Amino acid sequence: MNKIEIFFYAITQRIVWLVTTICMRLFSKLTVVGGENIKNCPTPLLIVSNHRSYWDAMIIGTIFPFFSNRYLPIAFLAADDYFLKPLFRAFFLLTGTYPVYKGMGLDISLQYPRYILKRNGVVLLFPYGKRIIDENVQESPRRGAGVLVEESSNLWIIPIYLNTTSNLDFVDFLSRRNEMSVYIGKPFQADSEFKKYGAQEITRNLVNRIAALAPHNTNL
């Protein structure tokens, strides 16, 4: 991705930022807890979050300052199937979202995130690689986030827990009955102790840090 593409994605993501912010304020009640944790956060930065709603990536984008060149554009990955749908494909291509290339190996899947992080940018990954609505379901997260952490020496990580509505009913959305919230953890760097068990365990640790931010947890 060259400077022209970065500049273009920075513009298109800010447009999405505006539209999402307006929709959240008009048709929803969005609360952000821990917003101070993203102030002056160092880069390169890996954002890891749970994933319940189609809005999640766009909501996360809006918690970062609109005029900040440090954080925007944010690099996203999306499931390959979405790129088969014309509207989704157009949206992703315009906003700097790349496919995960499932089944082609992590070297291919992580090529784009590695590129961004090496250039001191910001990447958002959902550790499970898909929406998980029932958080009690026992399922192993994917190794991608752990691999990025394992191979990086100066990477900062920020966990985010999203309490978002998984299935929005149109009437409910228009009547402002949707209360959603974002819980932002403190940024940290992974030390040797954090990394010593390998990529899969690193990802599990990240998932646990995300879960610890849930609203039922008093240690926010």
Secondary structure as UniProt FT lines:
FT   HELIX           3..27
FT   STRAND          29..33
FT   HELIX           35..38
FT   TURN            39..40
FT   STRAND          45..49
FT   TURN            54..55
FT   HELIX           56..62
FT   TURN            66..67
FT   TURN            69..71
FT   STRAND          74..78
FT   HELIX           80..84
FT   HELIX           86..95
FT   STRAND          97..99
FT   TURN            102..103
FT   HELIX           106..109
FT   HELIX           111..118
FT   TURN            119..120
FT   STRAND          122..125
FT   TURN            127..128
FT   TURN            135..136
FT   HELIX           144..150
FT   STRAND          156..163
FT   HELIX           170..174
FT   TURN            175..176
FT   STRAND          179..184
FT   HELIX           192..195
FT   TURN            196..197
FT   HELIX           199..211
FT   TURN            212..213
FT   TURN            215..216
//
